[in-house]
C-alpha cells in the first residue's frame, strides 16, 4: 500500500462519522384530524374520495392578515399535510384531477385570488417536501377557489374542509373550506364512467 497512514486516517474518519451525534429536534405526537369522505356505489362502480386535514383555530386578527397572503404559497391546515385521495377522476374548479393521492397547500396570487395548490403525494414525500416553514415547492397543478368573505353567519372556530356530492346527481358536488366567517369553494364534477 502506497499511503498507509493516509488510508488509515481515512478509514478511521469514515468509521467515526456514523457515530457522531447529530442535533435533532423532535416535534409532533398525537393530534386530531378532520376528514370528509365520499363513497360512490353503483352498477360497475365503487369509488371514493377523501380529504383529511388538521384544524387550526381561528383568531380574530386573521381578518386583517388576508392581504399578507397575496403572492404566496401557504400551508393549509395544521400539523401534517392536508391530503386529498381519490380513486376516481374528477374535476374541481374546472381543473382535471386524476385518480391519485395528493398533498395540498393554499396559494393566493398578487390580486388576492385563491387556488388550491396540488402536488402528487409520492413525489412530495420522495423530495422531502414538508408543510412546515416557508412553502417553496412547485404545485403540479392548481384548483381555482372562490372566496366569499363573511359568508358564514357564525365564526367557524376550527377550519373545516368538506366534500359534498349531490345525491340526486352524484356526478356533481362542491369542495368547501370554511374558517372564521369566510368560505373558499369550488364546484366538482365526478367522472362516474369506469
N, C-alpha and C positions, 0 to 999 in steps of 0.2 A: 504494500500500500504506500503511495507516494506521500500522503499528508496525514499521518496517523493522529497527530494532535488535533488538527482541524476537523477530521472526521469524528473523533471522539467528542469534541466540543459541540459539533452539530447534532450528534446523536443525543447527547445529554440535554441540549436545548429542546429538541423535539419531544423527548420523554417528559420534560418538565412542563411544557405548555399545557397539556390537558389537566395537570394537577393545579395550575394556577387558578385561584379562586376568582370568579367574576362577581362584580357587584350587580346583583339582580334584585329589582323590586317586584313584589308580587301584589297584584290588586285583584279584585273580583270576589267571587263567592256566590252564594245562593241569591237569587233575585227573582222577582216576578216578571213574567212577560205576558202580554196580551196577545191574543190571536183571533183572526177572523178567517173562517174556513167555509168554502162552498164545495159541496159534493154533488155531482150530477149523475143520475142513473137513468137509463132508458134502453130502448132497443139498440143493441150493439154499442152501447156507450156506458162507460164507467170512468169518470174523470173527476178531478178536483183541483182546487187552488187554495192556497193559504198564505196569509201574510202574518208575520209574528214580529213583535217589537217590544222594547222596554218602554215604560210610560213615565216620561219626565213630568214633574208637577209644574203647573202654570204659575207664573208670578206676574203681578200687575205691571211691573216695569218692562215686561216683554213687549207690551203695546208700543212703547216709544223706541224699541230697538229694531222694528221691522226694516227700516231703511238701512241699517247696518248689514243686513243680509245681502244687499244688492251687489251683484258681480261676484258672488262667492258660491262655492260648493260647500254645503254644510252637512254635518251628520244628521241623521234622522232617528229620533227615539233616544233611548237611554241604554247605557251599558254596551252590550254586544250589538252587532249589526241588526238592522231591520231587514228581514228576509222575505222574499216572495218566491213561492214554489208553485209551479203549475204543471199538471200533466197533460194539458190541452192548450193548443194555440189560442191566443186571444188578441184582442186589440183594445188598448186602453188609451183614451185621449187621442184616438186616431193613429197611434203607434202600434205596429205589429210586435207582439211579444210571443216568441216561440216557446213551446213547452220547455221547461228547464228550471234551474234554481238560480236565484239572483240575490245580490245584496243591494240595498237602496240607500241613497243619500237624497238630500234636498238641495236643488240649485235655484238660485234667483239671479236673473240677468240684470244688467245695469238699469233696465226700465222697470224693474220690480215684478217681472213675470216669473212665476214659479214653474219648475219642472221636477219630476221625479227622476233622479239620476240612477241609472240601472247598470250594473256590472255583473257578468257571469260569476257565480259564487266560486266555482272551481278555479277560475282564472285569478280571482281576488285572493283566495287562500294560498295558491301557489306563489303569487307575487308578494305575499306578506302584507297586503293592504289591510289596514285596520280602521275602525270607525273613530279612533281617538286622535286628538290633536288636529292640526290644520289638514284639511282634506285636499290632497293634491293628486288624486287618482283621476283617470280619464274615464268617464262613463262609456259603456258600449253603445248605449242609446239613451234618449231622454223622452219622458212622457209629459206633455203639457198638462198643467193643472190650472183650474180656475180658482182664483182667490175670491172669497166672499167675506169681506170684513164685517164683523158684528152680526153674523148670520145666526149665531146661537143666542137664544133668549137668555139662558143662564151660562155662566162660565163653566167650561169643561175643564175640570181641575187636572185630570190626568189625560195625556194625549191618547186618542183612540183612532185607529185606522180600521175601516170596515169595508169588506167586500160584500156587496148585496146584488143578488140576481133576482130578476122579475120572475115570479113563479108561473105566471101566465105565459110569459115569453122568455124562457131561460137562455136565449141567445143574447139577451141584453141585461145590463146591470150598471152599477156605479162603484167606483172606488172613492171613499170619502175619508179625509183626515180632519178631525176636529180637535181644536186645542184653544183654550181660552174662549173667546167669543167668535173665533174665526174658523172658517172651513176652506179646505182645499179639496177640489173634487175633479173627477174625470169620468166620462161615460165609458162603459165596457161593452164590447161585442165579443161573444164567445163562439168559436167555431165548433158546432155540435157534430159536424160530419167527421167520422173517423176513418 
